[in-house]
Amino acid sequence: MSNQRQYEVVLNLEEQYSIWPTDYDRPAGWRAEGTVGTRQECLDHIDGVWTDMRPLSVRGAS
């Protein structure tokens, strides 16, 4: 069994992505997106889904 730390993809209220270790409590204002894996797997997922990096408040104003 692998000893590698697991991460989850998280989103904030502005729909900005990040990753967070699964063995830590998420910081206030961040929610789980649903993807869990290695650091690289999570970063690869974000790279594929976060195509508009503008915060939600800016995207909504356009």
N, C-alpha and C positions, 0 to 999 in steps of 0.2 A: 504494500500500500504506500502511496506517495505521501511524503511529508510536506508537500508544497502548500503554502498558504492559499486559501480560497478567498475570492473577492466577489462582490456583487456590484452591479451597475446601479447607480442611484441618480435621481433627478431632484432638482430643487424647484421652487415655485415658479421660477423663470424658465423651466424646462431645459436647464443646462445640465449636462451629464458629467459624472465623475465615477470613480470606483472607490469602494470602501471594503476593508477587511471584514469578512463575515463574522469573525470572532470579537468584533468591537460593536458597541451600540452606535447606530447612526446618529450623526449630529442633528440637532433640531433644524427643521425646515427641509430635510432630505427624505425621500421615500424610495423604496426599492422599485426598480424598473422590471425585475423578473429574471434577469440574466445573472447566472452565477458561474464562476470558473476560475481559471488561473488569471493572474494579472494580465498577461498577454491576450488571453481569450476575451476578457472583458474590454480591453482597449481596442481589439480588432472589431468587436461588436459595435462599440461606440463609433469607430471610424466609419462603419457601414451605415449607421442609422442617423447620426447627427450631421445632417447635410447643410443645415442652416444654423450657423452658430450665433445668430442674433438672439438676445433674450426675448422671451415671449412678449414682454411689454413693448419692445421695439417692433417685433414682427406684426403685432396687432395694430400698431399705429400706421403701418404702411398702406 
